[in-house]
Amino acid sequence: MSRTVICKKYQKELPGLTTPPLPGAAGQEIFETVSQQAWLEWMQHQTMIINEKQLNMMDLGARTYLSEQRSKFFNNEDFEQAEGYVPPSKES
């Protein structure tokens, strides 16, 4: 049986990640409180932000910015959107 977590983004029990996605305390917190679904959505969104803003991941400022956006994303706060991006309709 797969591991489940109470996802802080969706406020319900969902399948969790199999391992912490990042080293240290931040990765452990995500592992314990973020669902696999929310993490995959963040990864797609993060890629759009990196490409749109042409972020250099060697730059500490860019990594800090992404960390702040990740926190906002998982806590359902206002987070940066890619310019002109329209999320897919849920009515498929």
C-alpha positions in Angstrom: 0.0 0.0 0.0 1.3 3.4 -0.9 2.1 6.1 1.7 -0.4 8.9 2.2 -0.2 12.4 3.6 -2.7 15.1 4.4 -1.7 17.5 1.6 -1.4 21.1 2.7 -2.2 22.3 -0.8 -5.4 20.2 -1.3 -6.4 19.8 2.4 -7.1 16.1 2.0 -5.4 12.7 2.2 -3.5 11.8 -1.0 -0.6 9.6 -2.0 2.6 11.0 -0.7 6.1 11.1 -2.2 8.3 8.0 -1.9 11.4 10.0 -0.7 12.1 13.6 0.3 12.5 15.6 -2.9 15.1 18.0 -1.4 17.9 17.6 1.1 17.5 18.9 4.7 14.6 20.2 6.6 12.8 21.7 3.6 12.8 18.3 1.8 11.6 16.5 5.0 8.7 19.0 5.4 7.6 18.6 1.8 7.8 14.8 2.2 5.5 14.9 5.3 3.0 17.5 4.1 2.8 17.5 0.3 1.1 15.0 -2.0 2.7 13.4 -5.0 0.1 15.2 -7.2 0.9 18.7 -5.7 4.7 18.1 -6.1 4.3 17.1 -9.8 2.2 20.2 -10.4 4.9 22.3 -8.7 7.6 20.8 -10.8 5.7 21.7 -14.0 5.0 25.2 -12.7 8.6 25.7 -11.6 9.9 24.8 -15.1 7.6 27.4 -16.6 8.8 30.1 -14.2 12.5 29.2 -14.8 12.0 29.4 -18.5 9.8 32.5 -18.5 12.1 34.5 -16.2 15.3 32.9 -17.6 16.5 32.1 -14.1 20.0 30.9 -13.6 19.9 28.2 -11.0 23.5 28.8 -10.1 22.4 32.2 -8.7 21.5 32.1 -5.0 18.9 34.9 -5.6 17.1 32.7 -8.2 17.1 29.7 -5.9 15.7 31.8 -3.0 13.0 33.2 -5.3 12.0 29.7 -6.4 11.9 28.6 -2.8 9.6 31.5 -1.8 7.3 30.7 -4.8 7.3 27.0 -3.9 6.1 27.9 -0.3 3.4 30.1 -1.7 2.3 27.5 -4.2 1.9 24.8 -1.5 0.2 27.2 1.0 -2.3 28.4 -1.6 -1.1 32.0 -1.5 -0.7 34.2 -4.5 2.3 32.9 -6.5 4.0 34.0 -9.7 2.4 32.8 -12.9 4.0 32.6 -16.3 3.0 35.5 -18.4 0.0 34.7 -20.6 -0.4 31.2 -19.1 -3.9 29.9 -18.9 -4.4 26.8 -16.8 -6.2 23.9 -18.5 -9.9 23.7 -18.0 -11.1 21.2 -15.3 -14.0 20.4 -17.6 -12.3 17.7 -19.7 
